[in-house]
Amino acid sequence: MTYTHECPADGCEIQVEREHLMCREHWFLVPKPLRDQIWRAWREWENGRGSSAEYIEARDEAIAAANEGGKQGSLL
């Protein structure tokens, strides 16, 4: 069974796989450096070397960027 969740971008109802943060359309609105930061934070957290707070901060910034149409986030 594949677990899914709704894309967190405002108004988006697309179901995405658990391993993905958001749907493809919204993911590519997130600036590339921030997408890379999310992947790094996620891998570090999954491997026990990082904190969930780092990932959550990057995730929230990515969702905000997608909602704003891809404007650069403050984490960069």
Contacts in CASP RR format, 6 or more apart in sequence:
PFRMAT RR
TARGET T0000
AUTHOR 0000-0000-0000
METHOD contacts of the structure
MODEL  1
MTYTHECPADGCEIQVEREHLMCREHWFLVPKPLRDQIWRAWREWENGRG
SSAEYIEARDEAIAAANEGGKQGSLL
2 17 0 8 1.000
2 18 0 8 1.000
3 17 0 8 1.000
3 18 0 8 1.000
4 15 0 8 1.000
4 16 0 8 1.000
4 17 0 8 1.000
4 18 0 8 1.000
5 15 0 8 1.000
5 16 0 8 1.000
5 18 0 8 1.000
6 12 0 8 1.000
6 13 0 8 1.000
6 14 0 8 1.000
6 15 0 8 1.000
6 16 0 8 1.000
7 13 0 8 1.000
7 14 0 8 1.000
7 15 0 8 1.000
7 16 0 8 1.000
7 22 0 8 1.000
7 23 0 8 1.000
7 26 0 8 1.000
8 21 0 8 1.000
8 22 0 8 1.000
8 63 0 8 1.000
9 22 0 8 1.000
9 23 0 8 1.000
9 26 0 8 1.000
9 63 0 8 1.000
9 66 0 8 1.000
9 67 0 8 1.000
10 67 0 8 1.000
12 22 0 8 1.000
12 23 0 8 1.000
12 25 0 8 1.000
12 26 0 8 1.000
14 23 0 8 1.000
14 25 0 8 1.000
16 22 0 8 1.000
16 23 0 8 1.000
20 27 0 8 1.000
21 27 0 8 1.000
21 38 0 8 1.000
21 59 0 8 1.000
21 62 0 8 1.000
21 63 0 8 1.000
22 62 0 8 1.000
22 63 0 8 1.000
22 66 0 8 1.000
26 66 0 8 1.000
27 35 0 8 1.000
27 66 0 8 1.000
29 65 0 8 1.000
29 66 0 8 1.000
29 69 0 8 1.000
29 70 0 8 1.000
30 38 0 8 1.000
30 62 0 8 1.000
30 65 0 8 1.000
30 66 0 8 1.000
30 70 0 8 1.000
31 65 0 8 1.000
31 70 0 8 1.000
31 72 0 8 1.000
31 73 0 8 1.000
31 76 0 8 1.000
33 76 0 8 1.000
34 58 0 8 1.000
34 61 0 8 1.000
34 62 0 8 1.000
34 65 0 8 1.000
34 72 0 8 1.000
34 73 0 8 1.000
34 75 0 8 1.000
34 76 0 8 1.000
35 62 0 8 1.000
37 58 0 8 1.000
37 75 0 8 1.000
37 76 0 8 1.000
38 55 0 8 1.000
38 58 0 8 1.000
38 59 0 8 1.000
38 62 0 8 1.000
41 50 0 8 1.000
41 54 0 8 1.000
41 55 0 8 1.000
41 57 0 8 1.000
41 58 0 8 1.000
42 55 0 8 1.000
44 50 0 8 1.000
44 54 0 8 1.000
44 55 0 8 1.000
45 51 0 8 1.000
45 52 0 8 1.000
45 54 0 8 1.000
45 55 0 8 1.000
57 75 0 8 1.000
58 75 0 8 1.000
61 73 0 8 1.000
61 74 0 8 1.000
61 75 0 8 1.000
64 73 0 8 1.000
65 71 0 8 1.000
65 72 0 8 1.000
65 73 0 8 1.000
END
